[in-house]
């Protein structure tokens, strides 16, 4: 039997093979991981749906595969050599066979949308084995990535013939050429194709392919920068007292299995200010022209990993104490660095914090993580002479940069948010630290 890539969850239909965990001849049990698949920024194991002996492997590291693609073949007949090609994980429920052409039936492709109804899948990713059509037509459709369940058959009993496939393809081409209506979304101006430069003519070079994660980061950053009008508000917060609180309680937290960091304090302070300035915890519904105010506070923490930047999300920050937040930060950061964070743990954030203080540097301009509308960037604190009570004192000053979506947030609003955030940091309540 063939084990195929099952449904990956909402909004996910493909991924890149990171690692093949079995080899031909291996005996595997049901639910034993066969491959590791990277989707979005998460890596997940794909288990076997049956027990047997691996007779053939169809994928290798680096392959991009879609739902329904064959992963391995298993000999489940005790070595008889017979192979059941019935798919283990069907991509979708089989649509009912259409009635004969003489029966009245609406055209399935007559949709008002200006975009193509369907994009052709990768060859081999479609299973047409149960569709009413000749083997030659099914094989051709599989090779071209055409899902025959979307094709209206005109032969007796709704059977699909070659003219039906041709008409379906022509409908796709016609729909693809139609201009998008202005009501959907204004078209992005055409971008000039990248210039191909031969760098080797000036000296020796080495080429390395972008990893799937780096490609995701590149695409997301470009989209965020091109679609969000960014403005960054800069300021400094005096964290001298905050660091004293940390030094006072750090050993207490360690005994309880938690690492008390500056980020833990900033999380607590940020939630206080987000509740006061709800627009920073909102999102813009561009299609309906509405602002979505969220009554929950899920804050993303940017984590620097060897593979690239990842932003796991801490849920319900407002409902957790400092001890639990410290544990959550450490656990999610570890999972991100080990590439064990799940796709769900990377979604649903309402605000993001990026702390570069452990690396160095001062002010920087973080890019808003769409569909969020703001992100807080923290640099490395430094001792500076500060005037306090008519005296000059050395104080530990933390550089902060608040980037925000200027479509929803004005400069005055951002300035007020920053002032309140600094006040929350500089006047942190010790009772929030006690455990």
Secondary structure by P-SEA (a helix, b strand, c coil): ccccccccccccccccccccccccccccccccccbbbbcccbbbbbbbccccccccccccccccccccccccccccccccccccccccccccccccccccccccccccccccccccccccccccccccccccccaaaaaaaaaacccccccccccccccccaaaaaaaaaaaaaaaaccccccccccccccccbbbbccccccccccccccaaaaaaaaaaaaaaaccbbbbbbbcccaaaaaaaaaacaaaaaaacccccaaaaaaaaaaaaaaacccccccccccccbbbbbcbbbbbbbbbccccbbbbbbcccccccaaaaaaaaaaaaaaaaaccccccccccccbbbbbcccccccbbbbcccccccbbbbbcbbbbbbbbcccbbbbbbbbbbbbbbccccccaaaaaaaaaaaaaaaaacccccccc
